[in-house]
Amino acid sequence: MTFNQPTIDYAGLSPLIALVATLCVVIIASIIPRVGRFSVALLTLIGFATTAGLTIWQWGASENLVSNALRIDDIGSMAILIALLAAAGTVLLSLREPAAYTAGHGAYYALLIGSVMGMVVLAQSINLISFFVGLELLSIPLYVLCGAAVRRKESLESGLKYLIVGSLGSATLLYGFALIYGATGSTNFGVIAEELTSAQLASDTLVLAGVAMAVVGIAFKLSLAPFHQWAPDVYEGAPTPITAFMAVATKAVVFVAFARLLEQGLGELSGIWSDALAVLAVISIVIGNVGAIGQRSIKRLLGYSGIAQGGYILVGLVVVSTEGAGAMIFYLAVYALANLAVFAPLVARERESGFGDDVNGIAGIGRTRPWLAWPMTIGVLSMIGLPGTAGFIGKLFLIQAAVDGDYTWLAVVVVIGTVVSLGYYLRLLSAIWMEPQPDAPNTQSPMPVIAGGAPEADASAGGREEVPPGSSRCVLVVGTGVICAAATVLLGIYPEQLIQWATEAGEAITRAVGL
Amino acid sequence: MKEVLFWIGAIGAIGGAAAVVALRNPFYSVLALIAHLVSIAGLFLILQAEFIAAAQVVVYAGAVMVLYVFVAAYVGGIEEPKLDAIPGQRPLAFLVGAAIFIELSIAIVASGLLALDSGGPEVALGFGSPAGVGKLMLERFLIAFEAASLLLLIAAIGAVVLAERRRRDESDAEEALG
């Protein structure tokens, strides 16, 4: 048996290699006693910046890497850039996060880097095996990060719930992949597409059952209704910067990987899966928007609104066109910015107000904290899709793609969903600008016990690891929000450059991946 | 011979899986799971996947199940917590489960069974042997192989994050008490 070394294109793999190097550096740096949390965070940020630079350097490339395991093209690069943006924002928001203290900053950032690594693999994978491994590499660090705040019972609940539901989703996905492989005899998207056409497997029940299970598995990961029940609980319990990361990066990357699987691998069956996805989109829009009304926890509210937004984004996939894929990636980019602009002030208020993520925490900040109020307002307006923000242009493209793809009724559903969503988005805005600031509750509450830990163990450990005081006026958190809000407004007025990138990315998805 | 082995493996696998769910005592469930996994390993062997069969026995029936036995022995005997089920959840779960079973049965009966009378696919010599699997890992699935090793590293870091906090607190408590 001879060994044929696969061709390894190091230039194409360079973003992944940079992340692995960052991971090693961060782990090693964090065990050196004199390296503080700022240095670790800085190293992580440098690593992310390098990865982003290498990804941009590879822009326009369109080739398969390492025996057709990965494919470097514009839509994958775009997803990676969105994920890196979200990850960098998360690092800035996490500097004073209690969960980062309990986990240790080195381990916390190492897990974050690990998740981003999974995202790079997933966004580029054109093989069922690398797809699955990438998805697991993305998810497993997130399970831990969700449960990293061991002093909050909700955090542990969140981590456990995410682990169980995520594993269920992975198992379903894997079952589907096994059936697709069984029917087509290959794990490679290019060969699967070839087999579906040449062997006339388009009505083969084994393939169809496989596609159905794979779609369900991915819908779990994307929290599309009716596979969404975990999302509000997990979003609420997870440390807030991690919630922001999950809401933004996971969604962007999994959507792109989903598009790749469906269009580059299973494009022959588009007549079948696009109708199924249209139904999922409608259910998500309805359940997300209705569920968000009446939530008092802002993170829960954003969890439900994320389900609805997932439904909007799915429209770009339903129409099966370059236009739709471009609209999807454009919306994912502006959704990322809007989300970070909302989450950054939320992180700041959560630490200083004493209300946690309750709506009371942001009441009246329009007068007292304008630097927090404005980014949040702009982010919320962009999620609504108000003209002048990037969200408007994103929604416009999605609706246009739906109408052009003969899914006008779906465009109508998106518009109705947007109108319903005003009900809860405007409540946030009225809390910020019109309500008086309530009296702070007793913030001198004793440190909560370690969830599930012995009380006497806690008595001695408590107080030693207090988060430094004065954390409220953190320039980095406020700055993250302001920059993302500014970018949202800027892209709302001058969207041309992002439109061009999104169009190039949309064209990449329809190219056949080859054998 | 092959047919006999297949039926033994198939009955063992399905019976074991059913017993895992049906048995009340967690310790017996673990034993049933071992029977299930060994049966699956036998089926792999019929499919000429010797390496996978060996890995199944060593990793799952061996290492992982030892862990399960330990957990069952440690926390066994605790009263089952009463879960307040959502009204209508049980019949709904039964209905959905039956629907998925029927769907998969249709899929497998309609196309999978067509190959029943044929001799199965022609496999090259050394398919599924350790050397064949190793070659696949380093050639076609190199990226997945490397990513899986990074996954193990990340999982180890995650385990440390979840375990270390508790342990450090407990050692502090011991100091305080002693």
Interface residues (C-beta under 8 A of the other chain):
Chain A: M1 F3 N4 Q5 P6 I8 V20 L23 I27 L65 V66 S67 N68 A69 L70 T102 A103 G104 A107 Y108 A110 L111 G114 M117 G118 V121 N127 I129 S130 V133 G134 E136 L137 I140 P141 Y143 V144 G147 A148 V150 L179 G182 A183 D204 T205 L206 L208 A209 G210 A212 I450 G453 A454 E456 A457 D458 A459 S460 A461
Chain B: E103 L104 I106 A107 I108 A110 S111 G112 G126 A131 G132 K135 L138 E139 R140 F141 L142 I143 A144 A147 A148 L150 L151 L153 I154 A155 I157 G158 V160 V161 L162 E164 R165 R166 R168 D169 E170 D172 A173 E175 A176 L177
